[in-house]
Amino acid sequence: MERYLESWAKDTSQALLICNARQDDARQRAIILGQLVHGGVFNEQDSLLDSLQHLLGDQPCQLLIAIDDAHCLSPNMVAELWALVQHAKTAQSWQVNVLAFSLKGKLDKCLRQVSYGQGSVPIEVEIPHLTDSEREMLIELMLTSQGLDAGQRRIFRMRAANVPSLPGALFGLQQQEVPVSKEKRDRRFTPAILLALLLILLGLGGLVGICLVVSRWKILLPW
């Protein structure tokens, strides 16, 4: 997810929330708002919409909120995020995208409740496992992009054999240390290669979410 934010969403004000059971609503609001409006003063007991209206007023803005393990959100926080997206529909200078990455089916009930009767629903995309040929193609592209020698390629493949056939799980292998020269370490997977990979896989008929490990993600955008 971090790679997506760094490479593909550079023109937005971004917030990344990685949920866990120890966070309450106030803490999650503080994490989100602190990233969207640096140095802003807000009351974390207020809703996200109220705080952003106070902080931004009528200023034009493009906001992207990415939430990992979103199934850990309280129903109240899901409702606040949905209300924020709905408000952006009526505010000409606001654009708000919310990507909620969750386990399959865990957000369905909450999202049905908050969107009921509003004439719009979240867009839902399920991330399937790669086929064997798609997995092999992805591994080969990653090996090529890193310029590994024969021994390093064997190590990489041994590690790849122990992860599921999901793009994010395989991309995560790049974060593991493999001894290479400085020149080779600088050769990382670029957005251009990612885009080429996506086009190839779509041409094969596979729906693939780049950089995601989870089984399902939802975009809280009216469609």
C-alpha positions as CSV (number, residue, x, y, z in Angstrom):
1,M,0.0,0.0,0.0
2,E,2.8,2.4,0.8
3,R,4.3,1.7,-2.6
4,Y,1.0,2.7,-4.2
5,L,0.8,6.0,-2.3
6,E,4.4,6.8,-3.2
7,S,4.3,6.0,-6.9
8,W,0.7,6.5,-8.0
9,A,-0.9,9.1,-5.9
10,K,1.6,11.9,-5.7
11,D,-0.7,14.8,-6.5
12,T,-3.0,14.3,-3.5
13,S,-2.9,15.0,0.2
14,Q,-2.6,11.5,1.6
15,A,-3.3,9.7,4.8
16,L,-2.5,6.1,5.6
17,L,-4.2,4.4,8.5
18,I,-3.1,0.9,9.6
19,C,-5.9,-0.2,11.9
20,N,-5.4,-2.3,15.0
21,A,-7.7,-3.2,17.9
22,R,-5.9,-0.8,20.3
23,Q,-7.0,2.3,18.4
24,D,-10.3,4.1,19.3
25,D,-12.1,6.4,16.9
26,A,-10.4,9.5,18.3
27,R,-6.9,8.0,17.7
28,Q,-7.8,7.0,14.2
29,R,-9.1,10.5,13.4
30,A,-5.9,12.0,14.8
31,I,-3.8,9.8,12.6
32,I,-5.8,10.6,9.4
33,L,-6.1,14.4,10.0
34,G,-2.5,14.8,11.1
35,Q,-1.4,13.5,7.7
36,L,-3.9,15.3,5.6
37,V,-3.4,18.8,7.1
38,H,0.1,19.1,8.5
39,G,0.3,21.4,11.5
40,G,-3.5,21.7,11.6
41,V,-5.3,22.2,15.0
42,F,-8.3,20.0,15.5
43,N,-10.4,18.3,18.1
44,E,-10.1,14.6,17.6
45,Q,-13.5,14.1,19.2
46,D,-15.1,15.9,16.2
47,S,-16.1,14.0,13.1
48,L,-13.7,13.8,10.2
49,L,-16.0,16.0,8.1
50,D,-16.4,18.6,10.8
51,S,-12.7,18.8,11.3
52,L,-11.8,19.1,7.6
53,Q,-14.5,21.7,7.0
54,H,-12.9,23.7,9.9
55,L,-9.3,23.2,8.6
56,L,-9.9,23.6,4.9
57,G,-13.0,25.7,4.5
58,D,-13.6,26.3,0.8
59,Q,-10.0,25.6,-0.2
60,P,-9.7,23.3,-3.2
61,C,-8.3,19.9,-2.1
62,Q,-7.6,16.4,-3.4
63,L,-7.6,13.9,-0.5
64,L,-6.8,10.3,-0.5
65,I,-7.3,8.2,2.6
66,A,-6.0,4.6,2.5
67,I,-7.0,2.3,5.3
68,D,-5.4,-1.1,5.9
69,D,-7.2,-3.8,7.9
70,A,-10.3,-1.6,7.5
71,H,-12.4,-4.4,9.0
72,C,-11.1,-3.2,12.4
73,L,-12.9,0.2,11.9
74,S,-15.9,0.8,14.1
75,P,-19.3,1.3,12.4
76,N,-19.1,4.9,13.4
77,M,-15.8,5.5,11.6
78,V,-17.1,3.7,8.5
79,A,-20.1,6.1,8.6
80,E,-17.8,9.2,9.0
81,L,-15.7,8.2,6.0
82,W,-18.8,7.6,3.9
83,A,-20.2,11.0,5.0
84,L,-16.9,12.6,4.0
85,V,-17.1,11.1,0.5
86,Q,-20.8,12.1,0.1
87,H,-20.0,15.7,1.1
88,A,-17.3,15.9,-1.5
89,K,-20.0,15.2,-4.1
90,T,-21.6,18.5,-3.4
91,A,-18.4,20.6,-2.8
92,Q,-17.1,21.6,-6.2
93,S,-13.6,22.2,-4.9
94,W,-13.3,18.9,-3.0
95,Q,-12.2,15.5,-4.3
96,V,-12.1,12.8,-1.7
97,N,-11.1,9.1,-2.4
98,V,-11.2,6.5,0.4
99,L,-9.6,3.1,-0.2
100,A,-10.5,0.6,2.4
101,F,-8.5,-2.7,2.3
102,S,-10.2,-5.4,4.3
103,L,-10.8,-9.1,4.6
104,K,-13.4,-10.5,2.3
105,G,-17.0,-9.7,3.4
106,K,-16.0,-8.0,6.7
107,L,-17.2,-4.5,5.7
108,D,-20.3,-5.5,3.7
109,K,-22.9,-5.0,6.5
110,C,-21.5,-1.6,7.6
111,L,-21.3,-0.3,4.1
112,R,-24.8,-1.5,3.2
113,Q,-26.1,0.3,6.3
114,V,-24.4,3.7,5.7
115,S,-25.2,3.7,2.0
116,Y,-28.8,2.5,2.2
117,G,-31.3,4.7,0.3
118,Q,-28.6,7.1,-0.9
119,G,-28.6,6.0,-4.5
120,S,-24.8,5.3,-4.5
121,V,-22.8,2.4,-3.3
122,P,-19.0,1.8,-2.8
123,I,-17.1,0.2,-5.7
124,E,-15.9,-3.2,-4.7
125,V,-12.9,-5.0,-6.3
126,E,-11.9,-8.5,-5.3
127,I,-8.2,-9.4,-5.6
128,P,-7.9,-12.9,-6.9
129,H,-4.8,-15.1,-6.7
130,L,-2.5,-15.0,-9.7
131,T,-2.5,-17.9,-12.1
132,D,0.7,-20.0,-12.3
133,S,1.7,-18.2,-15.5
134,E,0.9,-14.7,-14.1
135,R,2.9,-15.5,-11.0
136,E,5.9,-16.7,-13.0
137,M,5.7,-13.6,-15.2
138,L,5.7,-11.3,-12.2
139,I,8.6,-13.1,-10.5
140,E,10.6,-12.8,-13.7
141,L,9.9,-9.1,-14.1
142,M,11.0,-8.5,-10.5
143,L,14.2,-10.5,-10.9
144,T,15.0,-8.6,-14.1
145,S,14.3,-5.2,-12.5
146,Q,16.7,-5.9,-9.6
147,G,19.5,-7.3,-11.8
148,L,20.2,-10.2,-9.5
149,D,22.9,-12.7,-10.3
150,A,22.3,-16.5,-10.5
151,G,22.8,-17.1,-6.8
152,Q,20.7,-14.2,-5.7
153,R,17.9,-15.3,-8.1
154,R,17.9,-18.8,-6.5
155,I,17.5,-17.2,-3.0
156,F,14.7,-14.9,-4.3
157,R,12.8,-17.9,-5.9
158,M,13.2,-19.9,-2.7
159,R,11.6,-17.1,-0.7
160,A,8.9,-16.6,-3.4
161,A,7.9,-20.3,-3.0
162,N,6.8,-19.6,0.5
163,V,4.4,-16.7,-0.1
164,P,0.9,-16.8,-1.6
165,S,0.2,-16.0,-5.2
166,L,-0.9,-12.4,-4.5
167,P,0.9,-9.4,-6.1
168,G,1.4,-7.6,-2.8
169,A,2.9,-10.7,-1.1
170,L,5.3,-11.1,-4.0
171,F,6.2,-7.4,-4.1
172,G,6.9,-7.6,-0.4
173,L,9.9,-9.8,-1.2
174,Q,11.7,-6.8,-2.5
175,Q,11.8,-5.4,1.0
176,Q,13.8,-8.4,2.2
177,E,17.5,-7.9,2.2
178,V,19.4,-9.6,-0.6
179,P,23.1,-8.7,-0.7
180,V,23.7,-6.8,-3.9
181,S,26.1,-4.0,-5.0
182,K,25.0,-0.4,-4.6
183,E,24.5,0.0,-8.3
184,K,22.1,-3.0,-8.4
185,R,20.3,-1.9,-5.2
186,D,19.4,1.3,-7.0
187,R,17.5,-0.6,-9.7
188,R,14.1,-1.0,-8.2
189,F,10.7,-1.7,-9.7
190,T,9.5,1.5,-11.3
191,P,5.9,2.8,-12.0
192,A,6.5,2.3,-15.7
193,I,7.3,-1.4,-15.2
194,L,4.3,-1.8,-12.9
195,L,2.0,-0.2,-15.5
196,A,3.4,-2.5,-18.2
197,L,2.8,-5.5,-16.0
198,L,-0.7,-4.5,-15.2
199,L,-1.5,-4.1,-19.0
200,I,0.0,-7.5,-19.7
201,L,-2.0,-9.2,-16.9
202,L,-5.2,-7.5,-17.9
203,G,-4.6,-8.7,-21.5
204,L,-4.5,-12.2,-20.1
205,G,-7.9,-11.7,-18.6
206,G,-6.8,-11.5,-14.9
207,L,-7.9,-8.8,-12.6
208,V,-4.9,-8.0,-10.5
209,G,-4.5,-5.4,-7.7
210,I,-0.8,-4.2,-7.7
211,C,0.9,-4.0,-4.4
212,L,-2.0,-5.5,-2.4
213,V,-1.8,-8.5,-0.1
214,V,-5.4,-8.5,1.1
215,S,-8.1,-10.4,-0.6
216,R,-10.5,-7.6,-1.1
217,W,-10.5,-3.8,-1.2
218,K,-13.3,-1.3,-1.5
219,I,-13.3,2.3,-2.8
220,L,-15.8,4.5,-1.1
221,L,-16.7,6.4,-4.2
222,P,-20.2,7.0,-5.5
223,W,-20.6,5.3,-8.9
